[in-house]
Amino acid sequence: MTNIFIGGAWPYANGSLHLGRLASILPGDILARYHRAKGDRVLYVSGSDCHGTPVAVQAAKEGVTPGAFAGRYHQEFTEYFRRLGFTYDLYTRTDQPQHHKVVQELFVQLLNHGYLYKKSTLQCYCEQDQRFLPDRYVEGICPHCGQPARGDQCDYCSALLDPSDLLERVCKICGTPPVLRPTEHYYLALSKLQEELTAYAEAEHGWRDNAVRLTRRYLQEGLQDRAATRDLDWGVDVPAGGFTGKKIYVWIEAVSGYLSASKQWALESGGSWEDFWLAGREDSSGEQTDICAYYVHGKDNVPFHSLIWPAILTGAGGLHLPDRLLACEYMTLEGQKFSTSRNWAVWVPDILSRYQPDSVRYFLVANGPEKRDTDFSWREFIHSHNGELLGAFGNFVNRSLAFINKAFGGKVPGGETDPLWADNINILYGDAGKLIEAGRFKDTLELIFSGIRRANKYFDEQKPWIELKDNPAACANTLYNCVQIIANLANLLNPFIPFSCDRIRSVLSLGQPGWHSISVPEGQVIQGLTLLFERIDLKQIEEETERLNSNLR
């Protein structure tokens, strides 16, 4: 048995989730559901990123505490992840004492091991707002590509930046040019870990191509030491003398949440966090620990997962490094970049108020930004639901089971498993599992839906409505095999569209999903059959498009 750790990216608690963000998070739940069905021990954690200046600024505008402001969105995230069927073992938040404790412990370990040092530098200070500005609150022009950028990273060319690198710098809060003032901070000695991180990145890990390319580029350019503390008033205190009023920088603090959440899960559940973080030891069941750690996030977070987090883990010592980085590309909306400031977005609470969660999950995988940038359009979303979920999968399930209700009194008829179908299903489990473990979720869906199309063709070619009159035994055999296919599809598709698969399991009285072939016995009563999916009227394409444009600011 392998211990599977899955770290899902931490959404920032400064506003509702939109579909572009959700697309980068969803693969974590697919992995968790698959590995649990396979029989692996899984720890799947994430939480809301509640610290930072954006939260503090918005909270001040509303006259509430930063914790209360972030808590509002944390509760919203928690509720909508539940509605979407996410199976976190723990979904927490960064403004918790347990998180602060673990972050500070890591900081002290890095300090004791010689990977943190003090340095006085010039930092951007806004005289109008009377505050040192976090890197992301300094905006200007990237010196490398000439595009608009923020002070920590350029989204156009992916260059890692320092605010002082930017041309035409301005404060994001008030728009005035900041001045440079001296301040002392701790720096993480990334340059000291260049050799170790290069060897780590060059090893075979199963990273997506974007993570490989970007990480190789950063290493070839030479790793630069980065500030580990900042002059902030909302975050994790620096556990060192003389740093009152300063906080541990968010890019160290947030990624450390993977470990702090694991330890919080252990405290609350009685489980062993060590089983998922300390390789080469006997786990709590007495077996040698075999760990595989997945990290699921967006392309803009690649360096923090491929270099920063491994550097922290290496510097602290003895903790398991990321094995597989599944970084999504970007998703646009009707051909334009998502923009929260302009309200050019499809918000998760809004879409779930009108559409099934499985429809959202399916689209974000089948048409999501797994390998390249993709676009969400209402036309494609609705056609995807009608043509694939309803037209292929739902159609096969409903017409097979409805026929049994009508012709066989609602009981699975007798028959013999078709050897060809049995072989196909077993092959499907093996091939689909390999694709999921490789992070190729779109290919997995395409493979399973090719099987669904073959099943529909089988139904059409057997013509059970004619067999019923001419050869009832042959009809019974056809429908028996259709039921076996449906039962196994409920396993194979469960990581992707769990609500529909749960309904199939209820109708056929199946047990919990597993990653192996199952069968439904003759005489099993079909109960509570309803349509898995309803057709969406195509006029809603125009209605949704108009709604989107009317909300544009």
N, C-alpha and C positions, 0 to 999 in steps of 0.2 A: 504493500500500500504506500502511495506517495502522499506526503503532506503538501497540499496546494495552498499557497498564500496568494490572494488576489487583492491588490490595492487599487481602489477606484479613485480617480481624481476628485479633489475636494472642491465643490462649487463654492464660489465666493458669495457670502451672505449679504449682498448689497442690492438684490433685485431678483425678480422671478427668473426661473429657468426658461430658456427658449430652446427650440429644436436643434439649433446648431450645437449648443452645449450638450444637450441630451445625447446627440449622436456619438459624442466622444466618450460618454460614460456607460451607455447601454452594454457594450461588449463584456464588461465585468460580470454582469448578471448572467449572460449567456454562458460564460466560462464556469461560473459557480454552479449553475444548474446542471451543466454537463458533467462536471467532475464529481458532483454528489451522486448523480445517477450512475456513474461509472464505478462508484464505491470508494473513491478517494476521500481522505479527510481534508475538509476545506475550511479555511478562515478567510472570509470576505469582509473587508472593512473599508470605511470611508467616513466622511463627515463634512460639516459645513466649516468653511474658512471664515472665521468671525472677526479676525483682527485686521489692522491696517487703517491707514488714513481715510480711504473712501467711506468706510463704516463710521469712523469718528466724525467726519465732516457732515455726512447726511444726518447722523443722530443729533448733532448740534443744531442743525437747521430745523429739526422737528421738535427740539426741546426734550429729547429723551436720552437715556444713557446708551452708549454704544452696545452694551450687552443686550438691552431690550430691543434695540433696532435690529441687530443681527439675529436675535432670537425669533423675531417675527418671520424672517425668511427661512431660518432653520426649521421652524414648525411647518412652513409651507413645503419645503423640500421633503421633509420626512413624510408628509401626507401624500404628496404626489409620487414619490418613489414607491410608496405602498400601493397606490392605485395602479401604477405601472407594473407591479409584480416584482419589484426588486427584492432579492433575498439576502440582504446584508446580514451578517452575523452581528455586526455592530455598526450603526450609523451614529456618530457622535458630533462634537463640535470642539473647536480649538480653544474656546475660552473657558475650559474646564480645568480644575486643579490638577487632575491626573495628567493632562496634556502638558501643562506648565512644568510639572515635576520632571517628566521624561525629557522634555526639551532642555531643561536646565542641566540634567544629568549628562546628556550628550555633549552639551557645551563644555562642561567641566572636564569630561573625558578628552575632548579635543584639545582643551587648554593644557591638561596634564601631559598629553602625548606630544606636545610641541607643534600642533597644527593651527593654533591661533596665536596671533601676536598683535600688539597695539601699534597704531600708526596715526599720526595727525595729518589730516588732509583738508582740502578745501571742499566744502559741500554747499550746494545751492540753498540759499536762504531767501525767503520772500519777506521783504520789509513791510509790505502792506498787510500780509496775514500774520506777520511776526512769528514765523515758524520755519524750521528746517524742513525741506521738502523731500518726501520719499522719492525714489528714482522715477516711479511711474507718474509722479505729479509734476515732473519736468518734461515739457514737450518742446519739440523743435524739428530740425532737419538732420537726417542721418548723414554723417560725413562720408559714408561709404557709397551710398546709392542715390542720395539726394531726395529721398522720399520723406514724408512726415513720419516721425518716430517718437517714442517715449524714451525716458532716460535709462531704461534697463535693457531694452531689446528693440530691434527694428523688425516689424512684422513683414516687411517687404523682402529684405535680404537676409533676415535671421541673424544679423550681427549682434553679438552681446556688447552692450554699451555702458558707459558711465555717463551720468548727466552732463559732466563737463565736456564730453565729446561732442554733444549736440551743437549744431549751429542755430542761431536765432532762438535761443532758449526763452521760454515763457513759463510762468506758473499756471498749472491747469486750473487752480481754484479761482484766480482773479485775472489772469491774462497778462500780468505785468512781468517784465524781465527780472529774474532773481539775481541776487548778488552771490559772490562766493565768500564764505566765511570759514575760518579754520575750526575744526572739531576733531576730537580723538575717538577712534573706534577700534574694535577688534576686527582683524581680517583673517579669513580662512586661507591658509597657505596651499591653494590649489596647485601652484607651480611645484611645490614639494612632492606632490603626488602624481606628477606628469607621467613618470615611468610606469607606476602601478596601474593607473587608469588607462594608459595606452595598451598595456598587456591585457587588461580586463576587456576593453572594448574590441580588441582584435580577436578574442576568443569567440567561438560559435555560441550564440545565445538565443537565436531565434527572434532577433529584433526585426521590426519592419524596416523597409529600405530607407524611409525618411529619417528614422533614428540613426541608422548606420551612416548615412551620408552626412547629416548635420554633426554628429559626434566626431566623425573622422576629420571634418573641417575644423572644428574647434581645437582638436588635438594637434593638427598640423600647424595651425596658427600659433600654438603655444598657450597653455592655460595661464590665465592671469588671476592673481589673488583678488578676492572679492570681499567687500565689507560684510561682516557678520553681525554687526549691530548698527542701529540707527537712532537718531534723535526723534523718538516718537512718544506719544503719551497713551497709546492703547496697544497692548501686546504682552509679551512674556518678558519679565524683568531679567536683566543681565546679572547672573550670579557671580559678580566680581566687584571688589571695592572700587570706589571712585566713578562708578557708572550709573549713579542715581539719575533718573529721568530719561535713561536710554533703554531701548528694548532690543531683544534679539530679532534680527532682520527676518522678514516673512519668508524669504526663499530658503532659509535654513529651518525656520520654525514649522512651516506648513508641511514640507515633505517628512519631517520628523513625526507627523501625525500618524503615519503608517505604523510606526512602532508604538506610539502612545496609545493608539486605538487597540492594538493587539494586546497590550498590557491591561487596558481597561476591560476588554472582553474577558481576559483571564480572571480578573478580580470579580467580575459580575457573574461569570458562568461556572467558575471552578476549573476551567480548561487550562491548558499549558501553552503560554505564548512561546516558550522556548522551542516547542515542537515545530514551530514555523519560522524560527529565526536562528537557531543554533544547529547547524548541520554536523554530521559525523558523530552523533551521540545517540544513546538510546532514548526513545521518546517515552511518553507516559504509559504506553502499552508494552514497553520492553523491547520494541523493535528498533533497529538501526534507522536513524532519521534520514529520509530521502526527501529533500525539499525542492519544489519548483515554484518560483515566485513570479507572478504576472503583475505588470503595472499597466493600467489602462488610462489613457489621457489624450489630450489634443497635441497637435504638432508644435504649438507654441511652448509646450512644457517639456520638450525633449531634453534640453541640456540639464534641467533640474532633476530628471530621472536617470539620465545616462551618465552624468558626470558629478553633479552636486551631491545627490543622495548617495551614490557609491563612495564619494570622497568622505562624506560624514561617517558612513558605516565602516569604511576602511580605517579612518582616523580614530574612531572610537574603539575599533578592534573586535573581531570575533563574530560579527553579525553577517547573516546571509545577504549577498548582493542580488540585485534584480537579475532574473534569468531572461524574461521575455518582455520586451517593451512594445506595447500595441498602441502606437500613436496614430490617431486619425488625422486625415487632411481636413481641409475646411469645407463647410457647407454654406452655400449662398441661398438666398431666398428670392425666387422669381427673377434670377439673374443678377441680383444685387447683394452686396455684403450685408449681413445682419447688422443693424444699428439700434442699440437700445435707446440712445439719446433721441433718435428720430422716430422711435417706436416702429421701426421696420423689422418686425419679428413676428413669429408665430410662437406665442407663449404656451407653455405646457398646461397651465390651468385652463386656458381658453380652449385648446384643441380637445382636451379630455372632457370638456363639458358637452361636446357634440359627437365625439367619435370613440370607438372602442380602443382600449389600450393595445390590443393585439394588432390593430391596423397601424397604429403609430410605430410599434416595435418592428413590425414586418417591414414597413417602408424604410425605416432608418437603417436597416440591415441590407435589404435587397437593393436599395438605391442610395445608400449612405456613402460617406467619404472615406472608405476603408483604404483604398489605394491611391485615390486621386480626388481632387476637389469635385464636388457634385452640387446639384441644385435641388432645392425643394420647391415644387410648384404644386398648387392645389389641383391642377389638371392631372399631373402624374400621380399624386397621392390618391385621388378618387378612382382613377383608372386602375391603379395597382390593387386597391381593395376589391373593386368589382371584377377585374379580370383574373386575378391570381388567388386571393383568399376566398372569394365567393365563387368565381367561375371554375376554378380548378379544384381546390381542396374542399371547400364547403359543398360544392356540387357532388363530388364523389361520396363524401360521408353521408349527405342527406339522402341521395337517391338510393344508395345501397341499403341504409337502415330503414328508410321509409318503405322500400319494397318488401323487406322482411316483415315489417309491421302489417302490411296489407296482405301478403301472400302466405306468411307462415305464423300468423297470430302473435307477432312480436317476440318470437323466440328464435335464437340462432339455429338455423337448420343444420342437419348432419352433412358431413363431407370429409374429404381427405385433402390434406394440405398439398397444394401443387408444388412439386420439388423445385421447379424453376423459380416460383415466387419465393419459396423458402430460401433458396440460394441468394436470390437478389436482395432479400431483406437482410440477410447476414452480411453480405458484402456492403450493403448500404450503411449498416452500423459501423463497420470497420473503416470505410472510406470517409464517412461523415465525421467520425471521431478524430481521425488524423487531421482533417481540415480544420476542425474547431481548435485543436491543440496548437495548430500553426497560426491561429488568428485569422484564418480565411473564412469568415462567416458568410460572406456573400456567395462564395463558391459552394459552401455547405448547403445554403438554401436552394441554389440552382440545382444541385445534385438531388436533393430530396424532392423538389418539385418536378424534376424529370421523372422520378419514380411515380409521383402522383399522376402525371400525364399518361404514363404507361398503364396505371391502374384504371384511369378513365377509358383508355383505349380497350383494355381487357373487358371492361363492363360492356362497352359498345359492341365489341366483336362477339362476345358470348350471347348477347341478346337474351337476358334472363326472362323478359316478358314473353318471348316466343318459346324459350325452353320450358317455361311453366306449363304451357299448353301441350307441347310435343314430348317433353321428357322432364317431368318434375324432379327426378333425382339429379339430373344434370344441372337444373336450375338451383337446387339446394346446394350443390357442390360449388357453383359459381358464387353464390351469396356467402357461403361459409368462408371461401377464400377472401372475398371482399372484406369481411369482418376482421379476418386476421391482419390484412393489410392496414385497415383503419386503426386497429389496436396498436400496431407497431409504429404507425405514423404519430400516434399520441405520445410515444416515447421520443421519437426522433425530432419532432417539432417542439417538444416541451421547452427546450432552452430559448426558443425564439418567440413562440406565441402560447404562453402557458395557460391563459384563461380558456382558450378554445380546447386545448388538450385536457384541461381539468374537466370540462363538460363532457368530452368523449369518455373519459375514465368513469365519470358518474353514470353515463348512459349504459356503458358496458360492464359496470361494477368491477373495474380494474383496480389493482393496487397502486402503490406509489411508483413513479416513473423509474425505470432502470435503463441501462445502456446494453440491452441484450434482447434477443428475440423472445416474444411472448405469444401465447395463444389463448383464444376464448373458447370455452367448451360448448359443445352442442347443447341446446336447451337453455342457454343463458338468456334471461329475460332482458329485452331492451326497454328501458324505462326513462320516461321524461324526455323523449326526443323532441328537440326544437331546432330551428335553423341556427347554425353556427354564426352565419353572417347575413345581414340584410343588405340588399342592393341600395347604394347611395344614388339618389337622383342626380343626374348630370347637371341640372340647373344650379346645384350647389357650388359648382366650379365658379360660376360667375358671381354668386352671392358671397363666397369666401374672398374672392379677389377684390370685390367692391369693399368688403369689410376691412380688408388689409389696407387698401389705399385710403379709406376714410379715416383710419386711425393714424395715418402718417403725420408726423409733426414737422 
